């Protein structure tokens, strides 16, 4: 298991991407049902319920980051080959930038053709998230998207540089790309430290020190660091647990992924008030713990691992990145147009939402399919170049 592709974990990434899609469909077309935003929340909103993981795209992003921390250096930790680490480091930016650039340019075309319908749709659904092209108040100036003037050069530049600038006006989902890239660099550096300096010793002590550092510098680094140390511990000890214990960890992890605010089934979180470093960042900490439990339960039990190791789950993994990138563009164009049309013809609200969700999911998958092949082609080219630059005969990596 150690050296094969981690299909089960990649499949979990695919499921998390679908949850982000659900999260955004609710934000756009039925904001009060989920209660994801403070300004669109009431006593009947799903937020705070134990099953909120089904709609909690915020915790799914934390899961993405934890998974990146685990997966990026898994091959290196198992092989001990420094070229694996150097290749992973070299590939990270071009690996991400290929599809990101395509979606930015595609969004530019949609803007210029006038195929975005998010503004009139938002007036029906009363969604500030949709009004602002997927960037809710107060994170973006209210109405910024209406005044936005697209530029081909700007779209091209943003597709290549969002990893450094954080700009995401053509695809607001790209707000995570800067964090993903910086987190990846931190992961590679810590991986080298774990292997070359610590020799895989003192992992628990080192993880505590780095996690405290992350909380003081940027709490979004916490899941990356948790993932990299979990990866090192699993690679070193190869711990196995029985099915009952693994399922228990999995259930607790899923429950904790439901956390967003300390209400209803999570009112107990209000008891955590000290130290302030933890209390102030409790959402990220709880969602990171959840992610660690889920990843560990899969990796530490062969039965669970093998059950989600087939072709369908491999497809889910390949679908995850393209689906994450395209679904907001779909929501703001095809889905918004369909939503407006159904309201015009007087369909019931519940039916409109269900059909809008199905249109969003199916259209996003269809748009993602060619991107899967593009991504595969691009990755093969990057791998070939990386293998030429960082092969074992290169004296610089011996």
Secondary structure as GFF3:
##gff-version 3
##sequence-region A 1 398
A	DSSP	alpha_helix	7	29	.	.	.	ID=ss1
A	DSSP	alpha_helix	31	34	.	.	.	ID=ss2
A	DSSP	three_ten_helix	38	40	.	.	.	ID=ss3
A	DSSP	three_ten_helix	52	54	.	.	.	ID=ss4
A	DSSP	alpha_helix	57	71	.	.	.	ID=ss5
A	DSSP	alpha_helix	74	79	.	.	.	ID=ss6
A	DSSP	alpha_helix	82	113	.	.	.	ID=ss7
A	DSSP	alpha_helix	118	125	.	.	.	ID=ss8
A	DSSP	alpha_helix	128	131	.	.	.	ID=ss9
A	DSSP	alpha_helix	144	147	.	.	.	ID=ss10
A	DSSP	alpha_helix	152	165	.	.	.	ID=ss11
A	DSSP	three_ten_helix	172	174	.	.	.	ID=ss12
A	DSSP	alpha_helix	175	192	.	.	.	ID=ss13
A	DSSP	pi_helix	193	197	.	.	.	ID=ss14
A	DSSP	alpha_helix	203	217	.	.	.	ID=ss15
A	DSSP	three_ten_helix	219	221	.	.	.	ID=ss16
A	DSSP	alpha_helix	222	237	.	.	.	ID=ss17
A	DSSP	alpha_helix	243	256	.	.	.	ID=ss18
A	DSSP	three_ten_helix	264	271	.	.	.	ID=ss19
A	DSSP	alpha_helix	276	279	.	.	.	ID=ss20
A	DSSP	alpha_helix	282	299	.	.	.	ID=ss21
A	DSSP	alpha_helix	302	307	.	.	.	ID=ss22
A	DSSP	alpha_helix	311	330	.	.	.	ID=ss23
A	DSSP	pi_helix	331	335	.	.	.	ID=ss24
A	DSSP	alpha_helix	336	344	.	.	.	ID=ss25
A	DSSP	alpha_helix	349	389	.	.	.	ID=ss26
A	DSSP	three_ten_helix	395	397	.	.	.	ID=ss27
###
